[in-house]
Amino acid sequence: MRPRPRRDVACLLASLVSAAAPAVAQVLPAGFKSDIVAAGLDRPVAIAFTPDGRLFVAEQRGMVWVREPGSTAPPTLFIDLREEVGDVWDRGLLGLALDPSFAENHRVYLLFTVDPIYGRPDEPGETGTFCRLVRYAGTPMSDGAVADLSTRTVLIGATPSEGIPTCFASHTIGSVRFGTDGSLFVSSGDGASFNWPDSGGTTPSCFVPGLFGPEEDIGAFRSQSLESLAGKVLRIDPSTGDGFSDNPFFDGDPQSKRSRIWTTGLRNPFRFSVRPESPPPGTLYIGDVGWFLHEEINIARAALGGGDNFGWPCFEGDAPAPEYPQEEVPFYACDTIGTPANPGPLRGPAVRWHHGNPQLSNPPGFVGFCSIGGVFYTGTSYPTRYRGRYFFGDFSSGWIRALSVSELDVVVKVDPFATVAQNPVDFATHPVTGDIHYVAYGGTVRRIRWTPPDFDQDGDVDGADLGVLLGQWGQGFGLADLNFDGSVDGSDLGILLAAWTG
C-alpha cells in the first residue's frame, strides 16, 4: 500500500471552507447576471425543477426542500432521510431527479449512501456500506411537494449486497438522470481509496457477511468489473429497477449487476447529463473526477449502443494511470480490457484538463482539480454563441466553461464563462425561462440570466446606452460586444435597439 499525493483533497478542502468563505462577486461575461434564488441551505448538492418551475433542492445531510417560484415564503419539506443517510465526507444524499411525468405521478428519485448504523453519530468514512436508489411520490394534496412515505420503492439496494459498494469516504454515487427514451441513468464511483493505488484488501469492513463478496474486493478495479455496480453509469427501468434487455451486457436476468450496466471504467462520475434530443436512450456527457493528473468530460454516444469503457483505473486522461496498470488483482485487471471477459470498447475523454499545466489540457488553456459535469443550454434568451452549448464546472477552481460540440458530439471548442462560481456541484435549466441554475455548495442556488444592454444600469435601454455602444464602435470584445463575435458593429446595434425602452 503506497501512499500517493491526495489530489482529491482539493475537492474536500474546498467543500470544508466554502461555507465559511466570505461572499465574493462572481465574474461573468458582459450582459450576464447571477442571482441567488435559494439561500440558507445546509450543503446543497442537487436540484431539479417541476414543469411549473418549482425548485426541488437536496441537501447532503438527507433533506429535500421545495421552493415556490418567486416566493419569499419558507420552503416546504419534501422528506427528511437523515436517519437513513450516511453523511460523512463525500457520502450523503447526492442524487435527485423528478419523473418526466411528474405533473401526473409526482414521482421523485433519490440516490444516497446508507448509514451503516442508522442515526447519529454517523460512522467514519472508512466504514463499509452501500448506496441505495429510492423512489417516492408526493401527495396529491400538496401537488407533489410533500412525500407520501407509503409510496417508497427501492430500485437499487433493497439489501446491502444488492447496493452499490462504498468502501471509502469518497467516490460513492452521483447523479440520477432520465434518458430521452424514459429510461433512468444512475452514476456511481469506484468506492475505493484516493490515498493510494487501491487494488483491494484494505477495507475489510466492506467484505463481511451481508455486504459484498471477495469478487468485489479489488478496489478501484471494481470500475472494470461487470460483477460490480461501482464505477459505472447504470441504465434501469424507473418502475422496477430492472436492467433493459438492450443494455450492452444484459445476461437474461434483469436484476443482475451486469444487466444494469451502461458504461464502465469511471472513477467518480459525480455529475453527468443527457444531451437533449439525442437518439434514444440518450447521449451522456459525464464529468469524471480525476486522480493524479487530469479531470475529464467523457461522452457516451447513444448511437454506439452503450458499453463504453472509459479506462479507469488503467487510464487517466489519454495515458496509462500512475501505478495501477502494474497492480495485480484476481479479477478484471488492466490486461483484461478488450477481452471477452471485459469487451470494452475503450474510449478516451472528449475534454481533459490538467491539474497544474494548462498546456497539457485538451483543449489547452485551463486547469482545475474537480470535474463537475453540467447541462446543455436549450433556451433562446442567451446570445447566439451560447445556445446549444454544454456548461460544465470545476468545483475546486470555481469556474464554469462553455463547451461547443457538433451534432456528432465532436468537440469544437471550450470557452471560459464564469469565475468565482463558489464551488458549483450541480446544474439545471429552468423549464420556463431556460436560464441555467447551479448549486453553490456553500448554501445557495444561483440563476444565470442574460440582461438587456442597459450599460449604465439605470433601468432603461436608452440614448445613454446607445452612446456607450457608439463609443466602442469597431472595437473588439468589450461591454458593447453584445453578441460576443469580437467586434462592436451593426449586429450589436440591432440587439440594443430591439431592447430599447427609452
Secondary structure, 3 states (H helix, E strand, C coil): CCCCCCCCHHHHHHHHHHCCCCCCCCECCCCEEEEEEECCCCCEEEEEECCCCCEEEEECCCEEEEECCCCCCCCEEEEECCCCECCCCCCCEEEEEECCCHHHHCEEEEEEEECCCCCCCCCCCCCCEEEEEEEEEECCCCCCCCEEEEEEEEEECCCHHHCEEECCCCCCEEEEEECCCCCEEEEECCCCCCCCCCCCCCCHHHCCCCCCCHHHCCHHHHHCCCCCCCCCEEEECCCCCCECCCCCCCCCCCCCHHHHEEEECCCCCCEEEECCCCCCCCCEEEEECCCCCEEEEEEECHHHCCCCECCCCCEECCEECCCHHHCCCCCCCHHHCCECCECCCECCCCEEEECCCHHHCECCCCECCCEEEEEECCCCCCCHHHCCCEEEEECCCCEEEEEEECCCCCEEEEEEEEECCCCEEEEEECCCCCCEEEEECCCEEEEEEECCCCCCCCCCCCHHHHHHHHHCCCCCCCCCCCCCCCCCCHHHHHHHHHCCCC
